[in-house]
C-alpha cells in the first residue's frame, strides 16, 4: 500500500512532463511537414 504513495505522484509527474513536451513540440512547429519529410526520405532523386 505504501508503494501507491510513490507510484501515483510519479505517474502524475510523468503525465505532466509528456503533456508539456507535446505542447512544446506544437509551439515549435515540430508537426508542420510530417508528410513531406516522409516522402522526401523515399524519393530516390533527393539522395
N, CA, C and O of each residue as an XYZ file, in Angstrom:
188
protein
N       0.816     -1.189      0.000
C       0.000      0.000      0.000
C       0.866      1.262      0.000
O       0.471      2.304     -0.524
N       2.047      1.147      0.594
C       2.958      2.293      0.634
C       3.423      2.661     -0.776
O       3.677      3.831     -1.063
N       3.534      1.664     -1.651
C       4.034      1.924     -2.998
C       3.113      2.854     -3.770
O       3.572      3.556     -4.672
N       1.826      2.879     -3.442
C       0.899      3.793     -4.105
C       1.257      5.247     -3.841
O       1.022      6.110     -4.687
N       1.824      5.523     -2.671
C       2.229      6.897     -2.348
C       3.412      7.342     -3.205
O       3.687      8.537     -3.311
N       4.101      6.404     -3.806
C       5.210      6.715     -4.703
C       4.749      6.699     -6.159
O       5.069      7.607     -6.925
N       3.998      5.667     -6.536
C       3.643      5.487     -7.940
C       2.620      6.498     -8.449
O       2.711      6.932     -9.598
N       1.660      6.879     -7.629
C       0.645      7.834     -8.085
C       1.269      9.206     -8.373
O       1.030      9.749     -9.451
N       2.053      9.788     -7.463
C       2.685     11.073     -7.821
C       3.680     10.948     -8.973
O       3.802     11.863     -9.787
N       4.383      9.834     -9.046
C       5.320      9.630    -10.143
C       4.590      9.568    -11.480
O       5.051     10.153    -12.460
N       3.474      8.877    -11.534
C       2.713      8.809    -12.782
C       2.128     10.166    -13.145
O       2.076     10.513    -14.326
N       1.690     10.937    -12.168
C       1.181     12.278    -12.461
C       2.297     13.194    -12.946
O       2.076     14.038    -13.814
N       3.476     13.033    -12.395
C       4.620     13.816    -12.847
C       4.983     13.468    -14.295
O       5.245     14.361    -15.101
N       4.998     12.185    -14.619
C       5.296     11.770    -15.992
C       4.219     12.218    -16.968
O       4.528     12.583    -18.102
N       2.968     12.195    -16.546
C       1.879     12.681    -17.384
C       2.039     14.176    -17.652
O       1.843     14.630    -18.779
N       2.390     14.931    -16.632
C       2.621     16.358    -16.807
C       3.802     16.632    -17.723
O       3.750     17.552    -18.540
N       4.855     15.856    -17.600
C       6.026     16.012    -18.461
C       5.686     15.698    -19.913
O       6.120     16.414    -20.815
N       4.923     14.648    -20.151
C       4.524     14.296    -21.513
C       3.611     15.364    -22.105
O       3.733     15.692    -23.285
N       2.710     15.903    -21.315
C       1.826     16.966    -21.791
C       2.624     18.210    -22.139
O       2.382     18.835    -23.171
N       3.571     18.572    -21.287
C       4.427     19.733    -21.560
C       5.237     19.521    -22.841
O       5.354     20.436    -23.657
N       5.794     18.330    -23.023
C       6.590     18.045    -24.215
C       5.736     18.117    -25.474
O       6.205     18.596    -26.507
N       4.497     17.653    -25.407
C       3.613     17.725    -26.570
C       3.326     19.169    -26.936
O       3.435     19.538    -28.106
N       2.961     19.993    -25.965
C       2.649     21.384    -26.266
C       3.892     22.154    -26.694
O       3.794     23.079    -27.500
N       5.058     21.788    -26.169
C       6.295     22.425    -26.618
C       6.541     22.114    -28.094
O       6.928     22.995    -28.861
N       6.318     20.870    -28.484
C       6.525     20.468    -29.872
C       5.539     21.174    -30.796
O       5.909     21.577    -31.899
N       4.310     21.326    -30.367
C       3.325     22.025    -31.187
C       3.703     23.498    -31.326
O       3.611     24.058    -32.419
N       4.122     24.124    -30.246
C       4.507     25.540    -30.294
C       5.734     25.781    -31.156
O       5.867     26.856    -31.741
N       6.630     24.816    -31.250
C       7.846     24.975    -32.038
C       7.725     24.385    -33.435
O       8.731     24.121    -34.093
N       6.492     24.179    -33.888
C       6.198     23.725    -35.254
C       6.887     22.414    -35.614
O       7.394     22.270    -36.727
N       6.913     21.476    -34.708
C       7.525     20.185    -34.979
C       6.632     19.287    -35.829
O       7.104     18.286    -36.369
N       5.351     19.627    -35.954
C       4.406     18.787    -36.682
C       3.951     19.441    -37.981
O       2.882     19.100    -38.487
N       4.709     20.347    -38.524
C       4.279     21.095    -39.698
C       4.398     20.300    -41.000
O       3.454     20.307    -41.789
N       5.489     19.632    -41.252
C       5.718     18.998    -42.548
C       6.009     17.508    -42.395
O       7.026     17.013    -42.880
N       5.133     16.819    -41.734
C       5.357     15.399    -41.478
C       5.301     14.601    -42.782
O       6.166     13.759    -43.026
N       4.302     14.853    -43.615
C       4.139     14.061    -44.838
C       5.221     14.381    -45.866
O       5.692     13.479    -46.558
N       5.616     15.626    -45.977
C       6.643     15.991    -46.948
C       7.985     15.366    -46.580
O       8.711     14.897    -47.457
N       8.316     15.357    -45.309
C       9.575     14.748    -44.890
C       9.575     13.243    -45.127
O      10.607     12.670    -45.475
N       8.431     12.602    -44.941
C       8.348     11.164    -45.190
C       8.507     10.862    -46.671
O       9.182      9.901    -47.041
N       7.902     11.662    -47.505
C       8.031     11.460    -48.949
C       9.460     11.734    -49.419
O       9.964     11.045    -50.306
N      10.107     12.727    -48.833
C      11.479     13.060    -49.238
C      12.438     11.914    -48.907
O      13.393     11.671    -49.644
N      12.185     11.212    -47.800
C      13.083     10.112    -47.445
C      12.917      8.927    -48.396
O      13.828      8.109    -48.523
N      11.762      8.823    -49.068
C      11.528      7.730    -50.012
C      11.883      8.097    -51.444
O      11.923      7.225    -52.312
N      12.139      9.362    -51.700
C      12.435      9.832    -53.049
C      13.879      9.493    -53.429
O      14.813      9.836    -52.703
N      14.056      8.827    -54.554
C      15.394      8.431    -54.993
C      16.216      9.624    -55.472
O      17.435      9.626    -55.300
N      15.593     10.627    -56.062
C      16.328     11.764    -56.586
C      16.880     12.671    -55.495
O      17.842     13.400    -55.734
N      16.305     12.642    -54.332
C      16.783     13.505    -53.237
C      18.110     12.991    -52.667
O      18.826     13.742    -52.005
N      18.437     11.746    -52.913
C      19.670     11.195    -52.376
C      20.773     11.586    -53.273
O      21.925     11.234    -53.024
